[in-house]
Amino acid sequence: MSGPVALLAGMDEEASMRGRVYGADHDDPDPGPRPGRVHRELCGGPLDVLLLDATGWDNDALAGGAALSTEIGRFGSGGHTHYEPRLTGTRRWDWTGDSV
């Protein structure tokens, strides 16, 4: 398996439809979003289909997007992948590239 299918392996159908939260422990039995939390959907790039928990972020932080640590980006271990909010005001953030 590869791509989103591999990310969802081992999850039941309901859980896969709720999405997986970035940073959730790989063996967490419920890696999906928690009630009362604020999430952004990551679109494209190495973290495509994951959700980012943005609970407590102020408007400036949300507008600035995020540089997220990942080992599966262009620069491997120690690298970061960058996401910025779409201009349309949705809760979706688009991938803009990777860095060290």
Protein Blocks (a to p, Z undefined) as FASTA:
>chain_A
ZZjllmmgoiafklmmnopaehiafklcblcccehiacdddeejjkgoiacdfehiafkl
mmnopadddfkbmnlghiacdddddfklpabdcdfbdcZZ
